[in-house]
Amino acid sequence: MKLLKILTAGVFAGVAFTAANASASVLDTVKQRGVLNCGTDNTAPGFGYLNTTTGQMEGLDVDFCKAVAAGVLGDASKVKFITVTDKSRFDAVLTGQVDVVFAHTTIKPARESSIAIDFLPINFYDGTGLMVKADAGIKEFADLDGATICTTQGSATETVLAAAFKARGWKDSKVLTYENLEKLFSALNSGRCNAMSTDRSALAAWAGNAPKPADYLILPETLDKSPFGGFVVANDSKWRNALRWIEYGLFQAEESGITQANLAEKLKSEDPFVQKFLGSNGGGYGKDFGLSDDFIAQAIKAIGNYGEAYDRNLGPKTKMYLDRKGTPNALWTQGGAIYSPLWN
Amino acid sequence: MTIHETSAIHGMAESDRLRSRRLRNRIRHEAIQLGIVALVVVLLGILAYAVKAGLAEKGIRFSFSFLANTAGFDISEGWTLTSGEGVVPSLAQFSSDMSVASAFITGIFNTVKVALLAIVLSTILGTMLGVGRLSTNWVVRNLCFWIVEFVRNTPLLIQLVFWYFAVVLRFPPMASAAKLYGGLIVSQQGIYVPTLSWSGGVSILSLILVTATWVSVLGAVFDPVRGMRRICIATAVVCLGLLIATGGMTVDFPVANKFKASGGTSISPEMAALLLAVVVNSASFIAEIVRGAIDALPKAQWEAAGSLSLSRRDTVNDIVLPQVFRVVLPSFGNQYISLTKNTALGIAVGYPDLFNIYGTIANQTGHSLEGIIIVMASYLILSWIISSAVYWANRRLNPIGVSR
């Protein structure tokens, strides 16, 4: 009987614990833990990539992880990168293994309606593209009738390709799925896949990082748009809102011309907007979000504004160089779609 | 009262007491068992409730209704069941407008396909390796030893990736793939073999030939009269040849196109790699089982065969192996079950087996918990089917009373 009592007590304690745990915000958990568990990819150059020469994680997604750690904990180094695949990323958030995922994830309705996650604002605008070997004699998507096209398992591309085949009535074309981009790229190189399909930015990155970038050809067509966003567990608005406004803060900083280099000077600014935005004179926006007053200043200190992070990872000096001009990735003042709501 | 009477009364009382004590013991025993069962049921109920409540808290609905939704993704190979015409289900290639349940069936189909082939092939290869390890030929013996040692002591996942990227994907691309002897095409896009197909016309001659072919094939398999096997096989080949020559059947040769070949039948590179990896791996374990069983056979069996001046080959085929197979069957059963479960590694090379397709489904629908329950139940049922088949075969080979 003693055993029975202990067992039931244990189970009830477990239920009570899960219930209590579920009501606490991830924000409090992260602050208590002192470390942010951030889910990223490590095989996507430009977004989340483990640089084998330096041994460091780098990319736009990695920078967003650092910005969140800086904004929430005041220290960009207090982030632990946890590798997620296209397949494991949702479960990683649902099970609490990671606090937030930034892993070039396409925002789709089914993901918010049935997976129980909430997306953060779009931080990169991309589209589904196709890449072939330059010597394969394939110039456009129509040449691929009957071909084997490969992509990653669990990606939005899988459904985009199925729909594209259906729309064109291609019966013999096949989709082959691999675990990650690395295997996908070696399958393209070996000739198993006639084309590799994923987001255009990733294609550019893999071609750019290859020993001979001219060996690859990215086809002109864009099959579908794919806006990227980070995501957190659903129904935790305290956590989601804090992250949303850190992200908007990075957009606004670019618009207001606040950079990593001139941050120290701007912190001394007499401009009431800048003072409030950076929380330099007390009374910033942080308190209402459960963050410190200078959370935006901390994020900028860590990675710079959005434009700086973009240039460092995807800009002209990088191998994959994705021009912002004329694309939705430009700031709204330059005709793009990178836009922050008002800060006043 | 005599001593005898006393002891009789005493004895009766004793047996009464014994009986009631036995009864009490049994009641207590059953009560404890019942209690344990009840406890487990209650705990499972609480657990299920906690899981459901926890999921609801996170806004996740636990339901199997997503199985009826349209899949929306493609699967590179595999067949599924469709309602077809009428009530009889028919096999059809999976396509993206079918339901999620159909996708699961495609996965089960692909898993069973690889597992069945691997069970047959690894039994043959494993027995050969096991016998080879005891060969009198030094080269054969050592070759078999090193193959078995190497394969048993490296992880299957690594072997699988090796077979795929270092062997199968090194085949020539379709454009330059040569047609090998007999119309076989080996390329990166798959291995294509010619198939026989019925040309449609029915004549008395072709009917006779078909019947003759079947009879000789059955004869070759069951070998009713000793030594008839080769004759049966030869007859079958001749009959088939005549069938093709008279136009009763046609050979469908694969033809290489721009991206893949058409005609004939094919094995995808992913399936070829998975099959190779699982067969070789499983065969090396089977080889050890066979070798152990042969070693356990009394030496006198070999000596007796030798004194009858039977050749080594005949000794192995007619004396050793028939005795060995009675002993090893249950161990083979375990091997078949772990082989079947190992096919789940197909995900590493993109083979669309049950576990791989589950991954896609879980991601596109968001129902990973429900999906994994289906996957686990499927593997459980597959394992049960295999173990009952092996049990049945074992009972056939070893009737009760001989040895079990």
Contacts between the chains, C-beta under 8 A, distances in Angstrom:
chain1	res1	chain2	res2	distance
A	4	B	39	6.3
A	7	B	39	7.4
A	7	B	43	6.7
A	8	B	46	7.8
A	11	B	43	6.5
A	11	B	46	5.0
A	11	B	47	7.2
A	11	B	50	7.4
A	12	B	46	7.9
A	14	B	50	6.7
A	15	B	46	7.3
A	15	B	49	7.8
A	15	B	50	4.6
A	15	B	53	7.2
A	18	B	50	6.5
A	18	B	53	7.8
A	18	B	54	5.0
A	18	B	57	7.6
A	19	B	53	7.3
A	19	B	54	7.9
A	19	B	57	7.0
A	22	B	54	6.9
A	22	B	57	4.3
A	22	B	58	6.9
A	86	B	363	7.2
A	87	B	359	4.9
A	87	B	360	8.0
A	87	B	362	7.5
A	87	B	363	5.6
A	90	B	363	6.8
A	90	B	366	6.9
A	90	B	368	7.7
A	91	B	362	7.8
A	91	B	368	5.9
A	94	B	58	6.5
A	94	B	60	7.4
A	110	B	364	7.1
A	110	B	365	7.5
A	110	B	366	7.0
A	111	B	366	7.1
A	114	B	61	7.8
A	114	B	66	7.7
A	114	B	365	6.4
A	114	B	366	3.9
A	114	B	367	7.2
A	115	B	366	3.6
A	116	B	58	5.3
A	116	B	59	4.4
A	116	B	60	4.7
A	116	B	366	7.2
A	146	B	257	6.9
A	146	B	258	6.7
A	146	B	259	4.7
A	146	B	260	6.8
A	147	B	259	4.5
A	148	B	76	7.4
A	148	B	189	6.9
A	148	B	259	6.7
A	148	B	260	7.3
A	150	B	350	7.6
A	153	B	347	7.7
A	153	B	350	7.8
A	153	B	356	7.1
A	153	B	359	5.5
A	153	B	360	5.7
A	153	B	363	7.4
A	154	B	359	6.0
A	154	B	360	5.9
A	154	B	362	7.6
A	154	B	363	3.3
A	154	B	364	7.3
A	155	B	363	8.0
A	158	B	73	4.6
A	158	B	74	7.5
A	158	B	360	6.5
A	158	B	364	7.2
A	159	B	72	4.8
A	159	B	73	5.3
A	159	B	96	7.8
A	159	B	364	6.5
A	161	B	74	6.8
A	162	B	72	6.1
A	162	B	73	5.1
A	162	B	74	4.5
A	162	B	96	3.8
A	163	B	72	7.4
A	163	B	96	7.5
A	165	B	74	6.8
A	165	B	96	7.5
A	166	B	96	6.2
A	166	B	97	7.0
A	172	B	259	7.6
A	172	B	260	7.1
A	174	B	74	6.8
A	174	B	76	4.7
A	174	B	77	7.6
A	175	B	73	7.3
A	175	B	74	4.3
A	175	B	75	7.8
A	175	B	76	6.2
A	176	B	76	4.7
A	176	B	270	7.4
A	176	B	350	5.3
A	177	B	76	7.7
A	177	B	350	5.8
A	177	B	352	7.8
A	177	B	356	7.6
A	177	B	360	6.7
A	178	B	350	4.9
A	179	B	347	6.6
A	179	B	348	6.8
A	179	B	350	7.8
A	183	B	350	7.5
A	186	B	165	6.6
A	187	B	169	7.3
A	187	B	350	7.5
A	190	B	165	7.0
A	190	B	169	4.1
A	190	B	170	7.6
A	190	B	188	6.8
A	191	B	169	7.3
A	191	B	173	4.6
A	191	B	188	5.0
A	192	B	169	5.4
A	192	B	188	5.4
A	192	B	189	7.5
A	192	B	269	6.1
A	194	B	259	5.7
A	233	B	58	6.7
A	234	B	58	6.7
A	234	B	59	4.9
A	235	B	58	7.2
A	235	B	59	5.4
